Amino acid sequence: MIGLISATAAGAAARDRLAAAWPDRTRVYEGPVADAVRRAFGECEQLVCFLATGAVVRLVAPLLSDKASDPGVVCVDEGGRFAVSLVGGHGGGANELALAVGKLLGAEPVVTTATDVVGVPGLDTLGMPVEGDVAGVSRALLDGEPVALELELSWPLPALPPNVGSGVPGDGPTIRVTDRAVEPAGSEVVLRPPSLVVGVGASKGAPVDEVFGLVQGALADAGLSVASVAALATVDAKAGEPGIVGAAERLGVPVLTYSADELAGIDVPNPSAAPLAAVGTPSVAEAAALVGGGELLVPKRKSERADGAPAMATCAVVRRPGRGRLAVVGLGPGARDLLTPRAEAELRRASVLVGLDQYVDQIRDLLRPGTRILESGLGAEEERARTAVAEARKGQAVALIGSGDAGVYAMASPALAEASDDIDVVGVPGVTAALAAGAILGAPLGHDHVSISLSDLHTPWEVIERRVRAAAEADIVVTFYNPRSRGRDWQLPKALAVLGAHREPTTPVGVVRNASRPDESSRVTTLAGLDPATVDMMTVVTVGNTATRNIAGRMVTPRGYRWQETVR
């Protein structure tokens, strides 16, 4: 919950705008300001104070205790010009909140956290629990000092600055990635990857303390960190077992469940007749932990009860290998403001970027220092796809970029054809060329429409022509990608002739070149008036259907609403 506090009418007006935009996320605190801040600080995860920065500093200073638990505080001036991340930039999420508040209110976000300002990932923002000298190691990162990287297990990380490496001597500032229960040295930061899955079996009514104590003891005896537990896993018949659910809540992790048939198919070292009779599988704890593979670090063990009664819980611990991550990112048509926030976040999350050289140039400034860039020229799509998948298989966090939407005549198809289930794949949608061109032309895609590439490099012309004819006969609006190049100058006239057999010469046709880029150009013409020689590979051609009209210079394809027919 985000607490909102203001002291004046101007501040209250901005406060109320935020409350109206985020009704389920915010709570307005009324009354004397000092009391409101104190109550919100104790009850909320974040605060937005519509007050002078100095006033907020004096009010929250006595309330601060620990950066790991203090709420994030954002200060907005009463003129609504600036949204300042004041306290808890990373741990409290104030930096992201300042950006979101600034966007909503039209204010300039102010973030002064050193790592954010210079583009270095904050060690407490990597999605893993962190322990040790975060401030000292972060300072070394920023100052360019050599920082050792000790990977006790492979895990995908974002790009780290060039002064971080595995070849740096480990007697200075160090980043260690491990799931072992080790204490950080004096100038060391320990990152705890979510690499451990604990399989749990429990009798009906097993106490939470017994299940939780068993898990804690198994991890401690094996020298493993509780902070690296990603999930508890069990059979679906035990999904609601209070002891298991309660233990997961104490650990702050989800409960994964699997069917008895699925668990019965997992090879385990310690099968038993008891769970087979009870839930239909010879193993619950070991089998549930081993779903998806991994190394069995702690074989099945039973809980011990002080009264000597039979154990009511079992557990087993598996270390799952770090999986590489491939994000297939659509950059949109070219304009920076049409690049989605999700795409930008994935670019900054990647340690390796793979893409066409001209697309890399578009977003080079968004990459973190230390990002390894693998770029190539036109015609190397399959090579880029193979490279991206190969890097992900090495455990890297990879971004494979393409223009428009990566799934539309772009890199998603060859990459996913190359990938298998040994890596995680994330698709990030982008604004397609057809949509960008449609917005420029008016509303040509207001009814059923289809996109067809006229490039016969990968598809025989006979197939393309059959698709164009089908669209023509179905009276569907058609957007042509790759309409014409120096070596392919006859396909567009042929496609237009096929459409012309089913549509009037006056049918509106929209032509957009370099949509959303500085040299953008567009025009609305007709099927008879289009000169194919004016079209190239940077152009998108949209041909209307029999209902499409040119209205005030804009292409409009009616949706077919009955009220429009009545008006006419």
N, C-alpha and C positions, 0 to 999 in steps of 0.2 A: 504494500500500500504506500502511496505517495502522499505525504501531508502537505497541505497548502496553507501558507500563513501570509497575511497582509496587514498593513496598518492604516492605509489611506484609501480613499475612493478610487484613485487611479490604480493603485496596486490591486484593489479588489476587482476592478474591471478585468484586468489581465488574468487574475486568479480564476475568475468565473469562466473565462474563455477556456482555460486549461481544464477546469472541472467539467465543462460541458463536452469537451472533446474526449476526455478519458473518464467517463462516469464510473466505470468499474474499477479504476486503478487509483483514484484519488479520494481524499477526504479533506474537507475544509475545516480548519480549526479557528473558531471564533474566540472572542474574549481578549483580555490583556495579552499583548504580544509575547512577553516573557513567559507567561504561563502556557500560551499556545505552543511556543517553540519547545518548551520542556515536555509537554504532553506528547507532541508529535515525535520528538526525538526518542521517546521511550516506546512508542507504539508502532512506528512506521519503519519501513526499510529505506525510504528516501524522503527528503524534504525539498520543497521549492519555496523559498522565502522571497516575497516581493518587497524587499527592504534594501536599504543601503548596505553595502558590503561591510563597512565598519560595524554597523549595528548587529549584523548577523554574527560576525566574528566574536563580539563581546557576549552575545547570547549563547552561542554553542560552545565556547571555550571551556566553561566549567563542566560541560556534559561529556566531553570527549574522554574515552577510556582506552580503546584499542582499535587500530585501523582495520583489523580483521572483522570487527563486529559493529563498529560505529556506522550509522546510516550515511548514505551519500547526501551531500547538501549542495543545492544549486541556488545561487542568488540571482534574482532578476531585478534590475533597477525599475523604478516606478514608471519610467518613460518607455519601458519595454524595448530598450535598444540592445541590451546585452544579457546573455545568460551565462553566468560565471560558475564553473565547476570549482567549488570552494573546499569541500572536504570529501574524502573517500572517492577520489577520481577513478581508481580501479576497483578496490575492494567493495566500495559502496555503489559502484556504477554511476557516479556523478558525471563522469566525462560523457558517457553515452546519453545520459539524461539531459545534459546541457545541450547536446546536439539536437535531441528530439524536441526539447522545449523551444530552442531557437528556431527550428523549422516550423513549428506550429504557430508561434507568436510573431514570426518575422524578425526575431532578434538575432544578433551576432553571437554565436557560441564562443566562449572564451575558455580554452583548455591550456593550462600551464604545466601539466605533468611532463617532465623532461622527455621520457621515452616516447610519448605520443607526439610531442612537438617535432622530434627529429626522425620519427618513423621507425624507431626501434621497438620491437614488441616488449611490453612490460612482462616481467617474469611472473607476475600474479594475474596475467590475463590469458594464459595459454590453455585454460580449460583443465588444469590439473592442480591438486593441492600442492602448495609450495611451502617449504620450511627453510630456515637458515637466514643468512645475511643477505636478504633481498636488496636492501638499500646499498650495501657495499658492492655487491656484484653488479647491480644496475649502474652504479657510478663508474665502475670499471668498463662496462659496455659503452657508456656514453663518452668516456675519456679516451677510448681507443686502446686501453691496456689489453694485453693478451689474457684471454679467458679460456680456461680448459673446458672441454665438453667431454664428459664421461658417460657414454651410453651403455649401461649395463644390460639393457634390452632395447631393441630397435623400436622406435615409436615416431610417427610422423609429427614433425615440428614445423612451425613457420620459418621463414628465412631469418637467420641470425646474422649479425654484422660480421664483416670479414675478420675481425679480431677474435672471433670465437672459433675454436677448432679442436679436433681430437689430438692433434700433434703438439698442443701447448703443454708444457710441464705442469703437473697438477699440484705444485706447492704454492700457487697463487690463487687468485679468484677462480672459482670452479663452478660449473653447472653439472650436476649429476642427475641422471635419469634412472631411477631404480624403484622397484617395488619391495625392496628389502627394508627391514626395520632398522635402519642405520641413523645415527645422529649426525647432523651436518657438522663439518669441521668449521673452524673459525671464520674462514673467508669462502664458505661454500654455500650454494643453494641446492637443495634437493627437490626435484620434481617427481611427484608420485603419479605415474600413468595409471589409468584404470584397467589394469591388466589381469586382475584376479577375479575369478568367478567361483563362488562357494556353493556347491551343491548341498542341499539340505533335505533330509527326510525327517518326519516327525509323526509320532502317534497322536491320535485325537486327544486334544486337551493338553498337549505339551506346553509347559509354562514358557513365557517369553524369556524369563531369566535363564532357563535351562538352555534354550536354543541359542540365545545371544552369548551366554558364557561359553558354550561349546565352540562357537565360531571364533570368539576372541582367543580362547585357549589354543585352538588349532593354528591360528595365524601366529601367535606369540611363540609357540613351540617350534614352528618352522622358520622363525626369523623373518616373517613377512609383515608388511605394514597394513594396518586396517584402512588407511587412507587410499590404498590402491584397489580396494574391493569395488568392482563395477556393478555387481548384482548378486543376489541370491537366486538359485535355480532349484526347481522342484517339479514334481509331477502335477499335472493339472488338477487332479483330485484333491490336492492340498493347497490349491490357490488361495483359499480363504482361511486356512488354518491360522488361528490367532497368534500362536507362538512364532510362526514363520513370518507372518505379516508384521508383527511387533518388532521382531529382531531386525527386519529390513528397515523399518522406520527409524530405529535407533542408529542404524548405520547410515541412513540417508541414501539408500539405494533401492532400485526397483526389484520386484520379484518376477523372474522369468519362469514360465511354465511350459511343459511339454507333455504330449500324450503318452500314455503307458506304452503304446505300440512303438512310438518313436524312441523312447528310452530303452525298450527291450532290444532294439537293434544296435545299441552301442556296446562295443566290447569293453568289459571292465575286469579288473583283477580280482574283485571280491563280490561275486554275485551271491544272492541269498534267497532262500525259499520264503522267508517271512514277508518281504515286500511283494514277492510274486503272488502270494496268497491274498495279501491285503489290497493291492492296487493294480496288479496285473503286469508287473515288470520285476525282474530279478535284481534290479538296482535302481535306486532313486538318487542318492547323494552323488555317487561317482558318475553315473550315466548323465544326470542333469548337468553336472559341471563340465563334462566332456563333449556335450553337444557343440558342434562347431570346431572341435579339435582343441589341441593344446597339450601342455605337459602336466601330468598329474603330480603335483608337488606334495600333497597330503592325501594319502589313501583314506578310505572310509574309516572314521573313528566314531565311537559312541560317547554320549554324554555320561558323566558320572554323578550319581545322586548321593547326597550326604547320608540319607537314611538307608542306603544299600538297596533301594528298590530298583527294578529293571529300568534301563535307560529308555528315555522317550524321544531321543533325537539322535540323528547321525549327520555327519558332514564330511565333505571332501573338498579339496582346494585345487583348482587348475589355473595355470598361467596360460592365458591365450596370447598368441603372438601379436605384435603390433601389425595392423593391416595398413598398407599404403592407401592413400586417398586420392582419387582422381575427380576433380571438379571440371566438368565440361561447361564452359562459360560463354554465353552469348553477350557480345559487347554492344548490341544494338546497331543502328544504321550509321553511327559515327559521331553524332553530337554528344558531348559529355553529359548534358543534362538528361539524355535518354539512356544513359548507362544506369542500371538499377543499383540500389544500395546493396542488394545481395551479391551482385556481381563484383562490386568494389570490395566487399568484405572477403570474398573468396580470393581475389587477387592478392590481398594483403595477408591472407592466411597461407598462401602457397610458398614453399621453399624452392620449387622448380616451376618455371613458366615455359610452355611450349606453344609456338604459334607462328603464323605467317609474319614475315618481317614488317610489313606495312601495318599490320594490326598491333604488333608489339609496340611500334612507335606511338600509337594512339594512347596507350595506357602506361607507358614506361614510368611516368612520374608518379604513378599510384603504387608502384611496387616497393616493398620494404628493402632497405639496404641489405645486400647479401643474397638477394634472390638470384638463382642461377637461371639464365635465359638461354633457351635452345630455340633459335629462330631459323627459318628456311624460307625459300622463295616459292613462287607460284608453281603448282604442279606436283608438290611434294606432300599432298594430303595424307596418303597412306603411310608415308615415312613418319610424319608428325604423329599420327595416331599410334603407330607402333612404339615410337619413342616415349610418348606420354605414358602408355600402359607399362612399358618396361621400367620407367622411373618409379611409377607407383608400386610396382612389384618389389622394388628395392626398399620399400617402407617410407617413401617420400610423400610429402603433401604436394600434389601436382595440380596446376591449373592449365587446361588446354583451351585455348581461346579461338573464337570464330566470330565473324561479323553477324549482325542480325540476331537470330535465334540459332544457337549451335545445333539444334535438331532439325533445322530446315535448310536443306542443301548445304550442310556444313559439316563440322567435325564429329558430332555425336555419333552418327551412324558408323563410320569406320572405326572409331575408338571403341564403341560398345561391341562391335563385331569381333574386335581383337581381345577385349577384356574377358575375364572369367570371374568366378565367384571368390577368387583369392584376394581381391581388392575391393574397397568401398568406392562406389561411383555416385556422384551427386550431379544432377543436371540443374543448371541455372538459366532460366529462360531469358530471352532478350526480345526487344522490339524488332520484328522482322521488316525487311525491305518493303514487302507488300503492305504492311500496316502503316509504315511511315509514309509511303507514297500515297496510300489511300487518304490519310489525314491531310496531306497537302492538296490532293485533288478535290476533296469534298467528302462525299459518302458513297463511293462507288461499290463498296463491299456491303451495302445495306441488306442484301439478301444472299442467297446461296452463291458461293464463289469457290474457285479452285485455283491453285498455283501449279504451273507447268514449266519445267525447265526445257528450253529449246536446245540445250547442249547435247549433242549426240556422241560425246566422248565416252560416256559410260552406258548410254541407252541407245539402242538402234533407232534410227529415224522412223522406221515402220511402227514401232511401239509408240513413239511420241505422237505421230500423226493420228494414230488410232485414238489416243487420249484426247487430242484436240477435237477430233470429230465427235467423240462422245459428249464433250462439254458443249460443243456447238449444237448438237441435236437436243441436248437437255436444257438449252437456253440458260446456261450458267455463266456468270461473270468470270472472266479468265484474266489472271495476272501472269505474264510471261517473265520468268527469270532467264538470265543468260541469253537475251534475245538475239544478239548479233555480235560477231567479232570479225577481225580481218580475215580469218580463215574460214568463217562460217557466215556467209552473207546471203544465203538463199533460204534458210529455214524460216525466218520471220515472214517474208513474203508468202511462202507456202502456207504457213499457219494462218495468216490473215485471210488468204484465199479460201481456206477450209471454213473459217468462221463466216466469211462473206457469203457463202452459199446458203446460210441460214439466218443472216441478219442484214438489215438495210444498210446501204452505204453511209447513211447519216448516223449510224450508231456511234455514240460518243466513245472516244478512246483517250485515255490519259497517259502522258509520257512524263516520267520524272527521272532526272539524272542527279546522282549524288545526293539523294534525299537526306536532309538535315545537316549537310556539310556546308562550309562557307561558299562553295561554288555551286550550290543547288540551283537547278533550273527545272521548270515544269511548264506544261501546256496541255490544254484540252483541245483535241481535234476530232476527226471522225475516221471511221473505218476506211472511207475512200480518200480522205485527205492526208493520212499518215504516210510520210516518206520514210521507208525503212533505212535509207542511207543516213538519216539523222540519229539513228539509234546505235548504241554501243554496249559493251559489257557492264558499264556503270549505270545503265538505264533499266528501269522497270516499266513495262508496258501493260496497262490495264484496259481490257476491252469490255465494254458494258454488255448487258443482255438487251432483249427487245424492249424492256421497260425502262432502261436507264435513260436519263434526260440530262441535258445541259441547262442548268438553271443558274442564271446570273454568273456564268463562267465556271460553274462548279459541276462536277459529275455527281449525279444523285441517282442511286438505284432504290426505288421505293420498297419499303418493307412489306407493303400490301395491307396496311391498316384500313379497316372499313371506314373509320371516320374520315380518312383522307379521300376516299371515294365519294363520301357524302358531300364533303366540301366542294369537290369538283362539280 
